[in-house]
Amino acid sequence: MPKSVRLAYPEYFNWVDRGIVRPVKNQGLCGACYAFAALAAVEGQMGLQGNSAKLSEQEVIDCATHEIKFERVFLGCKGGDDTAVYNFAKTHEGVTSEYSYPYQMRVNRCNTNRAKVHGSAVSSYVKLPVDEEYIKEVLFLHGPLYASFHASDAFTAYSNGIFTDPNGDCSGEKSNHAALLVGWGTEYGLDYWILKNSYDTWWGE
C-alpha cells in the first residue's frame, strides 16, 4: 500500500473537470452497480494515459465470476464486488469495448471471443482502509476510486444538494451499492464527497 504523505488539498476537487470521467450510464433494473463502478475506475486509469475508450459492463455481467465456498458463481445482475471485475480484466488481458459488447440490462451467454481494449488489463489493485483522509489522498494522487457503501431509500431518491440521510441510515449498515468516487468539496462549512452513480442522468445533479 502506498505510504501516506501530507498534502495541501484544494477545498474543491473533481476528476470530472479534468476530462477523464466518462458520462453517466444507466444500470436499469440489473443489479450491476459493481460492474459500472469498477469499470469506471479502470476507465479513469486509462483516461490518465490518454485513452478515452468505454468498457463493456455487459461482458463483466455475462462472464466475470467469483468463488463462494469453492464454487465459481457468475456475478450477473444480482450484485458483486470490484475484485471479481479486476480479476476478470487481469486474467482475460482486458475488457471488450462497450461498442462491440453493448449493455442489455440482463444476463446473456458469456462471449469473451472479442478484441480487448488496449490498456484495459489490470495488473494489480488494492483495497483502501476506511480512513477518509487517506482515501482523499489516494483519490487526489491516483485518480477516481471504486466506493461501496449503504444506499438507503432516501439515497435512491436523492435529487440535488448535499445528501445527508434523514434517518441516519448509513453508519454501520452493510454495503449494498457501489459508485465511482471522483472528488470532494465544502459548502457552508459542510464537507462532502462527489460520486458518479449509475442511475442515469435523472438521478442527482
C-alpha angles and dihedrals in degrees: 000000000000116000113253117250130192111246136176102236125202116245089242127033130166129170089205088071089057093059101240099106116090122226120280116275133201121238090186117188093340113100093226102125088127090062095046094047097043095047090045087057090051090047088052091057090047090049090056086059092050096259113131098181120139117227129221117256087181092064090053092047092049100040115020117099139179132196124258113181091339092309120116109232126189111234096214118149097329098083132269144178137270096243091065089053093049091046090052091051089048100048094041094045093243143330131284120251120265088236095060096037105032126194116263103174093238140072117269135176110293115256115181093161092106134100114270121230111257111252096018097107115110117222098180144345139188136207113232124223119251092262115127096203092051092045089052090051095050091044091052096046103036111026140255117347138214109246127190122194145143111285111198127196088264091055091051089054095047115133111168147338127042110328118225114167107247091213097043086244096156113068116089096359122132115260113258103163142042134203139162117273107216107162152320143242146175127237126178088348093306118120118217142178124231118226134188104215131191099229095104125258095293090073119084123332 
